[in-house]
Amino acid sequence: MKSAALFALVLASAEAFLSTQKAPSQGAIKAAKFENDFGAMLPLGFWDPLGLVKDADQAKFDRLRLTEIKHGRIAMLAVVGNLITEAGFRLPGNIDLSGLKFADIPSGYAAIETIPYAGNLQLFAFIGALEVFVMRDFVGGEFPGDLRNNYFDLGWDTFDEATKLRKRTIELNQGRAAMMGILGLMVHEQIGVSILPSVAESTYTF
């Protein structure tokens, strides 16, 4: 009799403990399915401090991934452009009819202020045209960021799945690094402390 009573007491305690445990929220369940995505890499793993995918479905997740890839690609171009201009490379000739030479245009933020208004307008119009008419997925690509649109392949379809995943991972990591890199270059330029080696003090011939 005592054993039966003791068993009933233990069972009741266990039920009480189980009833106090919280079931995972719907947002947590939705986010969990993205934890094994190829973008969840060491050392952070799946890292979503702002909860952007907490309640996301696959469509929203793909849209966010496309945005990340696009920003990464732009940042990679920005870093390369910054390094090239800081090294002193310029186009030959004049940038406008007034005689302003490309060689007279500084790098960084100062370039935007030096380039004539019409030149900046052309730059923004060109970028806008690329965004609207070129750099978009019109045919439903193989993955977010696949903007080939059946016009060119560059050998992508010859790769096996493991190679494709590795190359996509490399691009994603390089883009993330470039976003941090261009941010660092922009901030240091504004505070007047360059993080780039001085070309004037370098013994290397560019």
N, C-alpha and C positions, 0 to 999 in steps of 0.2 A: 504494500500500500504506500509506504514511504517512497519507494523507488518510483512508483507511478506518479506521485505528487511532485517529486523532484524533476522527473522528465517533463511534466506539464509546465513547470515553472521555467525550465530552460527553454522549452519550445516557445513559450509566451515571450520571453526576453528576446529570443532570436527574431521573432516576428515584429516586435516593437522596434528593434534595430533596423531591420530591413525596411520598415515602413517610413523611417526617417531619412533614408537615403534618397537623394534627388535623382530623378531620371534625367538623362542627358537631354538638353534642349534641342528643338528642331534645328536651330542655327548651328549648334555644335555637331549634330549629325551631318548636316549639309557640308560643313567645313571639313569634316573628317575625310570625306571622299577625295579631297584635293591634297591630303597630306603626303601621298605617295607620288605626286606629280614630279616630273623630272626637274622642275625648278626648285624643289625643296631639297637643297644641297647643304652639306656640311660647310661651316660649323654651326649655322643657325637652324638648319632643317626647315621645317614648315614655319614661316615667320610672318604673321599677319597682325602686327600690333594695333592697327586701326580697325580691325574686324571687317575689312572690305568684302571678304568672301564668307562672312558668318552666315548670311542668309542667301548666298548666291546659288544660282543654278548653273548648269554647264555653259549656257549662253553668256551669262554675265562674267563667269570666270574666263572664258575665251576672249571676251572683249577687253578685260583687264590685262590679260596676257599680251594681246595685240598691242595695247597701249604701252606696256612695259618694253616690248621688243622695239616698237617704233621710236620711243624716246631713247632707248639704248643705241639704236642705229644713228639717230641724229647726234647724240653725244659723242659717238665714236668719230663721226665726221668733224664735229666741233673741236675735239682734241687734236686731231690731225691738222686741221686748218690753223689752230692756234700755234702748234709747234712749227709748222712751215713758215708762217708769217714772222714768228719770233726769231727764226733762223735767218730771216732777211730775204727770203724768196718773194719776188713780186712779178706780176705780168709786165711785159714791156709796153712802152707807149703811154698814151694819155688816157685818163678815165673820162674826160669830158672835153668839150670844145674850148674851154677857157685855158687849157694847157696844164691842168693838174695831172701830174704823173702818178701812175700806180706806185712808183717807188717812194713818193712823198706821203703815202697813206700809212699811218702807224698801225700797229696791231692792237687787238683787244677792243675795249669799249671806245677808245679814241677813234677807231676807224669809222664807227657809225656816225660820229660827229663830223668827221672830215669828208666823208663821201657826200657828194651833192645830193640834195633832196630827191632829184629825179632818179639818181642811182639807187638810193635806198628804196624808192617806190618800185623800181624795176625788180629789185631783189625780193621784196615782199610779194609782188605780183607773181613772180616766177615760183616762189615757194608755195603760194596758194594754188597755182595751177597744178603743180606736182601733187599736192595733197588731194585735190578734187578729181583730177583727170588721170593720174598716173599711179601714184602710190596707194592704190586701193585694191581690195580683192573683189573682182567683178564676177568671177566664175565659181566661187566656193572652193578655196584652196585646200590643200592637203592638211594644213595645220594653221593656227593663228600666226600671221606674219608671212604666209606664203603668197607673195604678190606677183608670181610669174604670169598668171592670167593666160596660160597656154601660149604665150608669145616666145618665151625662151626657157631653156632647161638647165644649161651649164653642167650637164652630167648628173643632175640630182637623182633622176630616176634610175641611174645605174648603180646607186649605192644600196647596200642591204639595210635592214631596219636598224641594226645596231650602229652602223656608221652614221645614218641619218640622225639618230638620237644623240650621238656624240657631238656631231657638228651643231645641232640645235642647242645643246648644252653649252658648247664653247661660245656661240654667239650670245646666248643669254648672259653668261658670266662676263664676257667682254663688255657687253652693253651696260651691265650694272656697274662695273669698274669705271667705265668711261663717264657715266653720269656723276659718280663721285669725283672723278678726275677733273671734269670741266667745271664742276661746282667749286672745287678747290682752286683752280686757276682763276676763276672769276672773282672769288672772295679775296684771294691774295693780291690780285691786281688792284682791287679797290682799296685795300689797306696799305698798298705801296710796298709790299714785301713779296718779291717774286720768288717762286719756288723752282724756277727754271735756271739752269746754269747760264752765265753770261756769255754770249757769243763773242763779245769784244775781248773777254779775258781768256777765251779758249784758244788752244794751239792747233785745233783741228781746222783744216781748210774745207769750208763748205762749197 
